[in-house]
Amino acid sequence: MKKKLVSVLLCGTMAASLLAGCGGASAGGAAAGAGDAAVDAAEEAATEVAEAEGGEAAEEVEAVTDTTGPEDGTPLELWTFVELHGTFYRDMCDKWNAENPDKQIKLTTVTYPYGDMHQKMIMSLQTGTGAPDICDVEVGQFPNVVAYEDEGLVPLNDYVAPYEATMVKSRLDTYAGADGNYYGAPFHVGATLMYYNLGEMEKAGLTQADIDAVETWDDYVALGERYLDGIDHAEGKYWTSVDTGGTDWMWLAMAEYGEDWTGGFEGPANVQLDSVKKMLTMQQDWLNSGLAEISPDGHVDLEAGFQNILDHNIVSFPKAAWYMSRFLNYMPEEKGNWYLAPCPVFDKSQGHSVGIGGTGTVVTDQSDAQELAAEFVCWAKMGEEGENYIWENLGFDVCNTALWTDDAFAHDDSNQYNQFFRNYPYDVLNKVKDGIGKISVVAISPTINDYFCTTTANEVLEQGMDVDEALQELQDAVDLEQ
């Protein structure tokens, strides 16, 4: 086997922390339990991998197929794992055909279950046959797919070029290969923001100005103490929660320090970073002081997390901008309570955000219409029409920053997200625009994420283990895989 197909299974473990952090995976109200879904997907993939490696063809999986465009248009097939993504592409195809009478497309979208689609995609790249023209790839699976950059994927650089000057570079870089070429077109930035329940904070005597004055984590802690004092330290109420089932807080800390525990494509991975140590130590202090609790079910992007927010047991937490859709889909009664702000930093000179989650769309070199497919994908996902659609219908923070300062786009009062929150989301995004970091998703990422979420975070946050000792254990596990 040219590449180890079994590597797809590794991303199932990563998905508990990465897929749960993927706006696309839950867009429009899809299953909130992304971590559980990822485990199921990994189990399904394991069965199919065993069949494939044993020489027997895996059974065909059920899929939903839809087609749009004229019969005489250039046929393109697109695979996705999110139904709303398929709708997006078909709608954009209709717009493309209306604007390009000389380059008509007949687009067929095929929507598979998450695990099935990614495994089929890797098999098709490995065998050199059966791949679609275009395919969505969830960020946690991207290392397995981009491994075929030199023998299965089309570089998108030339097609990104018309939009590149105003795109968030760290998000484009997320879907780059080891050769530096772009292979995936992003749906969103996934910029991490701070979510504050200003409605509840006002009951404790705090104001929007108090939130706006927060710059550092020390400021954040001080404001949290004021909140708890204001509610007389009511039982079961906390300022925030910390995660044992996700790595978002660690990614944020690393991005603020410009560190990356994966080591990128070159490696080696090093999890014993100052940024990670500082964040874990700070979170231990929060738990010990009663400022924070451990997130129910491990993180805020599951049903228990939504309920905890609805019960006002916590009133602040950092999460990617795509989490806004969770409020509309699962917590609509919170409308008018929540305020968005930049994340606190350890040092005022640091950047305030990191891109988390996402879906990169690739074009395969098995396509008979590679140029048209690449041009269409980049136009749909980076041009103004597509970005408007993505914001209005999917609720993602778009990558084309030219729209962030367009009043008609960013301050549209008819937009459901602008209506839901106390302030305009893009006003906050503009504040962090120049400081949105990137943590690489590479071959070692599944090992790091899996061990951290199953062992390290629990040892440190649940059991109170010394941070250095826990990170040494993690480093030892990582070193075995490098």
C-alpha angles and dihedrals in degrees: 000000000000092000128016106258089193087073088082088072092061090065090059088069091046091052094074086071103022104036089045083056094050115103091196094058092061102026116150095008104312117158111317094204094080093156092057091044090053092053090050090049091051091052091050091048091050091059093049093046090053090052092047094048090047090059096251121121114247115241117264110259126223115263138177113234127194131170135199134174136059122311091240093050121111105274116237126177120207126189122205138163098213121070093211089055089057090052090050093053094047092049091048090048090057089051091047092051091050090053099038111046090166095053105045119176130205101201124196115190120198117195115202132176111274099255095039095052097049093046092049090049093053092046091052092050091047095051095037094233140082099034121139123240091247132018138183113229121194112227094245090057095043096094090060093049099041088053083081094055092122098044109025115022135071117230108239098200096111092048094046091051098086090058103028098097092065100033122104100258097206089059093050088048090055088069098043125114130230087268091061095247121130113246103167133055110216129228095204148351096243088210111187114238134174116254116207127185094222091174091064093038091056089058086060092052098261126131142204088258089060090057093046089054092060111105106145135039087250088058089048092052092048091052090048091053090051089052093051090047089051092057093041090246092290113205114266094013122118140172093235145338131240126219131243093171102050143043101219094112091050092049090051092051092047092049091051090055095039091242131135123195093203095064088223121250092324098049153153103183117232119185094174093089127148090235094056092044092050094049095047093045091049091050091050088054091050092052092047093050095046093245092119142025130206110266112257109253089008104288142024097256097080133076094266089050092052091050091049089055092046090052088053091234088140127027104189140036140145119250139151119276091252087070086079087081090059089063093052094044102038108014107034092147088070091070111136095017104086131080126191125219141160115279118259118255135212091233127023092233092063131098116258105219150037132203113247132186125353149142124255118200116217135194117218126220088230088075117108089210103043096151095050092044093051094045091050095048095050093044091049096047102034107028124092097256094051094044090052089052092048092052097042099043107023100031095226125148100247122231097224102090093191085082094050091077096037104110093206089056105033098036100038103141092200090064111107094224093049087051095048101054130059091240138027111275093217091055086063094042090055089056092056098033095109094045106051106130132200132223112200122245104210140144095289094048096090091055093050095045096044096049093043094051097041100038121001100052092046093048093051102036103028100032102028095234118173108272095227092050093049093048091050088057089050092048090051090053091048093048090057089062099043 
